[in-house]
């Protein structure tokens, strides 16, 4: 869940979410671009990184200083017994 997908330059994007099953201690990352394998296009860029809390929640924050129109996604890399997790893609616009 993102707080707002249309921002002004200098504003922060805050993405909060919850993993199921809980994956405490696992990394969680916010990416711009296509992170799926075998997808043609520009190389994806990691925007933020955090750790899943004990209750399974996470919070990712990134401040944007330039105009931008991009697709963003939350990625939880493989961790412990769990495989990689990928959220749905969202459109982001920075004016």
URBEL-V442059 format. One record per residue. SS is DSSP state (2 for helix, 1 for strand, 0 for the rest). OMEGA is omega as a letter, one per 40 degrees, with the letter a starting at -180 (* if undefined). D_CENTER is the distance of its C-alpha to the mean C-alpha in Angstrom with 1 decimal. Layout:
[[SS	OMEGA	D_CENTER] [SS	OMEGA	D_CENTER]]
This chain:
[[0	i	9.9] [1	a	9.4] [0	i	12.5] [0	a	13.5] [0	i	12.5] [1	a	15.6] [1	i	16.0] [0	i	18.8] [0	a	18.8] [0	i	18.4] [0	i	16.4] [1	i	13.3] [1	i	10.1] [1	i	9.5] [1	i	7.1] [1	i	9.1] [1	a	9.7] [1	i	12.2] [0	i	12.9] [0	e	16.1] [0	a	18.0] [0	a	17.1] [0	a	15.9] [0	i	16.9] [0	i	16.4] [0	i	13.9] [1	i	11.0] [1	a	7.4] [1	i	4.9] [1	a	2.3] [1	i	5.0] [1	i	7.8] [0	a	10.4] [0	i	11.6] [0	i	10.7] [0	i	13.4] [0	i	16.7] [0	i	19.7] [0	a	18.0] [0	i	19.9] [0	a	18.5] [0	i	17.1] [0	i	15.4] [0	a	11.5] [1	i	10.4] [1	a	8.1] [1	a	7.4] [1	i	6.9] [1	i	8.0] [1	i	9.6] [1	i	11.9] [0	i	12.5] [0	a	15.6] [0	a	18.9] [0	i	18.5] [0	a	15.3] [1	i	13.2] [1	i	10.2] [1	i	9.3] [1	a	6.9] [1	i	9.0] [1	i	9.6] [1	a	13.0] [0	a	14.0] [0	a	17.7] [0	i	18.3] [0	a	18.5] [1	i	15.8] [1	a	15.2] [1	i	12.2] [1	i	10.1] [1	a	6.3] [1	i	4.5] [1	a	3.0] [1	i	5.9] [1	a	8.7] [0	i	11.5] [0	a	15.0] [1	i	16.5] [0	a	20.1] [0	a	21.4] [1	i	18.1] [0	i	16.7] [0	i	13.3] [1	a	11.0] [1	i	8.8] [0	i	7.9] [0	i	9.8] [0	i	9.1] [1	i	9.5] [1	i	11.8] [1	i	11.4] [1	i	14.8] [1	a	15.9] [0	*	19.7]]
